[in-house]
Amino acid sequence: MGGTLRVLEHNLLVYRRTWKGSIFASFVAPVLFLSAMGLGLGSLIARGPSRTVDGVSYLAFLAPGLLAATAMQSAWGETTYPILSKILWNRTYEGMLATPLGVLDVLAGEFSWLALRLALGSCAYFLVMLLFGTVHSGLALLAIVVAVLTGLAFGMPILAFTATQRKDTGFPFIGRFVITPLFLLGGVFFPIHQLPQLVQDIAWVTPLAHGVALARGLSVGQPLASAGLHLAVLLAYTSLGIVVGRVTLQRRLVQ
């Protein structure tokens, strides 16, 4: 436990230099997205024949989906270049392991730091959701927890992958062929059931679709009949990432 806190403390000390910019971006991004897509496109949908999306306004439909998707994108950013930098370029982990800290301390510390960063960003996003009036349930605060789990479900497997890399050439591939397609087709902007069946099946295999569905249900007060399944998928991806990450970090850091 003490080693985990030391790694977390290191990340917090580094974050002191950059927190102002990241907090500003955490508020600006949701305001821009919800204004342009939620209010702009939403006003056109409201004048259309159906007027709602799955029984709620488009703004209320969009906001919790963006909450979960933003956590996914943040996790990708936190577990690619920063982790490889600590392994390869700055040799941060090499210095840590020269102390009584072990690989498990490093992994647990990075997990804790990722969870904290996701929580901070998700709380900021949730405040913007409140300002836009998109929260319609007393359980909506739990959407923050869901967003954090969604980020961890992506971040921990990506961290495990990063620990195997000697160059950063694989990171743009993840961004272009995993993160961006899921952002567009993972149920954030329109219901998954409107997609072709094959795309639906692919979407539901990934954590984002489950995170979006669970966050949306909590935010708008819709029934959560499949909440257990959604939660199980998020926890399964996170757990798998932790297990594989311990192996890949051990192989990379302990020669």
C-alpha positions in Angstrom: 0.0 0.0 0.0 2.8 2.4 0.9 4.5 1.8 -2.5 1.3 2.5 -4.3 0.9 5.8 -2.6 4.5 6.7 -3.5 3.8 6.2 -7.2 0.5 8.1 -6.9 2.4 10.9 -5.1 4.9 11.1 -7.9 2.1 11.5 -10.5 0.4 14.2 -8.3 3.6 16.2 -8.0 4.0 16.1 -11.8 0.3 17.1 -12.3 0.8 20.2 -10.2 2.5 21.8 -13.2 -0.3 21.0 -15.7 -3.6 20.9 -13.7 -4.8 24.4 -14.8 -4.7 23.6 -18.5 -6.3 20.2 -18.1 -9.1 21.5 -15.8 -9.8 24.2 -18.3 -10.0 21.7 -21.2 -12.3 19.5 -19.1 -14.9 22.2 -19.0 -14.4 23.7 -22.5 -14.8 20.4 -24.4 -18.2 19.4 -23.0 -19.5 22.9 -23.4 -18.5 23.0 -27.0 -19.8 19.5 -27.8 -23.1 19.9 -26.0 -23.7 23.4 -27.5 -22.9 22.3 -31.1 -24.4 18.8 -31.1 -26.8 18.8 -28.2 -28.4 22.2 -28.7 -27.6 22.8 -32.4 -28.4 19.4 -33.9 -30.8 18.7 -31.1 -33.0 21.7 -32.2 -33.3 20.2 -35.6 -34.3 16.8 -34.2 -36.8 18.5 -31.9 -38.5 19.9 -35.0 -38.6 16.6 -36.8 -41.3 13.9 -36.8 -40.1 12.0 -33.8 -38.7 15.0 -31.8 -36.9 12.7 -29.3 -34.3 10.0 -29.4 -35.2 6.8 -27.5 -37.9 8.8 -25.6 -35.7 11.7 -24.4 -34.4 15.0 -25.9 -31.3 14.7 -28.0 -29.3 16.8 -25.6 -30.3 14.5 -22.7 -29.5 11.5 -24.9 -26.1 12.8 -26.0 -24.6 14.2 -22.7 -24.1 10.9 -20.8 -22.8 9.2 -23.9 -20.2 11.9 -24.2 -19.4 11.5 -20.5 -18.4 7.9 -21.0 -16.7 8.4 -24.4 -14.6 11.3 -23.0 -13.4 8.9 -20.2 -12.4 6.4 -22.9 -10.4 9.0 -24.8 -8.7 10.3 -21.6 -7.7 6.8 -20.6 -6.1 6.3 -24.0 -4.2 9.5 -23.7 -3.0 8.7 -20.1 -1.8 5.1 -20.8 0.1 5.5 -24.1 2.8 8.2 -24.4 3.0 9.0 -20.7 3.5 5.3 -19.7 6.0 4.6 -22.5 7.9 7.8 -21.5 8.3 6.4 -18.0 9.5 3.1 -19.3 11.7 4.1 -22.3 12.5 7.7 -22.5 12.7 9.1 -19.0 13.4 5.8 -17.3 11.1 6.8 -14.4 10.2 3.3 -13.5 13.8 2.2 -13.6 14.4 4.8 -10.8 11.4 3.6 -8.9 12.5 0.0 -9.0 15.9 0.9 -7.7 14.1 1.7 -4.4 12.1 -0.8 -2.3 9.2 -0.4 -4.8 8.2 -3.4 -6.9 6.4 -3.8 -10.2 3.1 -4.4 -8.5 3.5 -1.0 -6.7 4.1 0.6 -10.0 1.0 -1.0 -11.6 -1.2 -0.2 -8.6 0.0 3.3 -8.4 -0.7 3.9 -12.1 -4.1 2.3 -11.7 -4.9 4.7 -8.8 -3.6 7.7 -10.7 -5.7 6.8 -13.8 -8.8 6.3 -11.7 -8.2 9.7 -10.0 -7.7 11.5 -13.3 -10.8 10.0 -14.8 -12.8 10.9 -11.7 -11.6 14.5 -11.9 -12.5 14.8 -15.6 -15.8 13.1 -15.2 -16.8 15.3 -12.3 -16.1 18.4 -14.4 -18.1 16.9 -17.3 -21.0 16.1 -14.9 -21.1 19.7 -13.7 -21.5 20.9 -17.3 -24.3 18.3 -17.7 -26.0 19.9 -14.7 -25.6 23.4 -16.2 -27.2 22.2 -19.5 -30.1 20.6 -17.6 -29.4 17.0 -18.9 -29.6 15.3 -15.5 -33.1 13.8 -14.8 -32.5 11.2 -12.1 -31.3 11.0 -8.6 -29.0 8.1 -9.6 -27.3 10.3 -12.1 -24.3 10.8 -9.9 -23.5 7.2 -10.3 -22.8 8.0 -14.0 -19.5 9.4 -12.8 -18.5 6.0 -11.4 -19.6 4.4 -14.7 -17.5 6.8 -16.7 -14.4 6.0 -14.5 -15.0 2.3 -15.0 -15.4 2.8 -18.7 -12.0 4.6 -18.8 -10.4 1.9 -16.7 -11.8 -0.8 -19.0 -9.9 0.8 -21.9 -6.9 2.2 -20.0 -5.7 -0.9 -18.2 -5.6 -3.1 -21.4 -3.9 -0.3 -23.3 -1.4 0.1 -20.5 -0.6 -3.6 -20.8 -0.1 -3.1 -24.5 2.1 -0.1 -24.0 4.4 -2.1 -21.7 5.3 -4.3 -24.7 6.2 -1.4 -27.1 9.7 -0.2 -28.1 8.3 2.6 -30.2 5.2 4.8 -30.2 4.1 3.8 -33.7 1.2 1.6 -32.3 -0.5 4.4 -30.5 -1.9 6.2 -33.6 -3.2 2.9 -34.8 -5.2 2.5 -31.6 -6.5 6.0 -32.0 -7.5 5.7 -35.6 -8.9 2.1 -35.6 -10.2 1.6 -32.1 -10.9 4.9 -30.2 -12.3 7.0 -33.1 -14.6 4.3 -34.6 -16.0 3.5 -31.2 -16.5 7.2 -30.4 -18.6 7.4 -33.6 -20.4 4.0 -33.5 -20.5 3.1 -29.8 -23.9 4.6 -29.1 -22.8 8.1 -28.2 -24.5 10.1 -31.0 -27.3 7.7 -32.0 -28.8 4.4 -30.8 -26.8 1.3 -31.5 -29.9 -0.5 -32.6 -30.1 1.7 -35.7 -26.8 0.3 -37.0 -26.4 -2.8 -39.2 -26.4 -6.0 -37.2 -22.7 -6.8 -37.6 -21.7 -3.3 -36.4 -24.1 -3.7 -33.4 -22.4 -7.0 -32.5 -19.0 -5.4 -32.7 -20.1 -2.4 -30.6 -21.5 -4.6 -27.8 -18.3 -6.6 -27.6 -16.4 -3.4 -26.5 -16.6 -1.6 -23.2 -17.8 1.7 -24.5 -21.3 0.6 -25.6 -21.9 -0.8 -22.1 -20.6 2.3 -20.4 -22.7 4.6 -22.5 -25.9 2.5 -22.0 -25.3 2.4 -18.2 -24.4 6.1 -17.9 -27.4 7.1 -20.0 -29.9 5.0 -18.1 -28.7 6.5 -14.8 -28.8 10.0 -16.1 -32.2 10.1 -17.7 -33.9 7.6 -15.3 -34.5 4.9 -17.8 -34.9 1.2 -16.7 -31.6 -0.6 -16.1 -32.6 -4.2 -16.8 -29.2 -5.0 -18.2 -27.2 -3.0 -15.6 -25.6 -6.2 -14.3 -24.3 -7.2 -17.7 -23.0 -3.7 -18.5 -21.1 -3.6 -15.2 -19.8 -7.1 -15.6 -18.3 -6.3 -19.0 -16.6 -3.1 -17.7 -15.1 -5.0 -14.7 -14.0 -7.9 -16.9 -12.0 -5.6 -19.2 -10.5 -3.8 -16.3 -9.5 -7.0 -14.5 -8.1 -8.5 -17.7 -6.0 -5.4 -18.2 -4.6 -5.5 -14.7 -3.7 -9.2 -15.0 -2.0 -8.8 -18.4 -0.5 -5.5 -17.4 1.3 -7.1 -14.4 2.8 -9.7 -16.7 3.9 -7.3 -19.4 5.3 -4.8 -17.0 7.2 -7.5 -15.1 8.7 -8.7 -18.3 9.7 -5.2 -19.5 11.0 -3.8 -16.2 12.6 -6.7 -14.6 15.4 -8.0 -16.9 
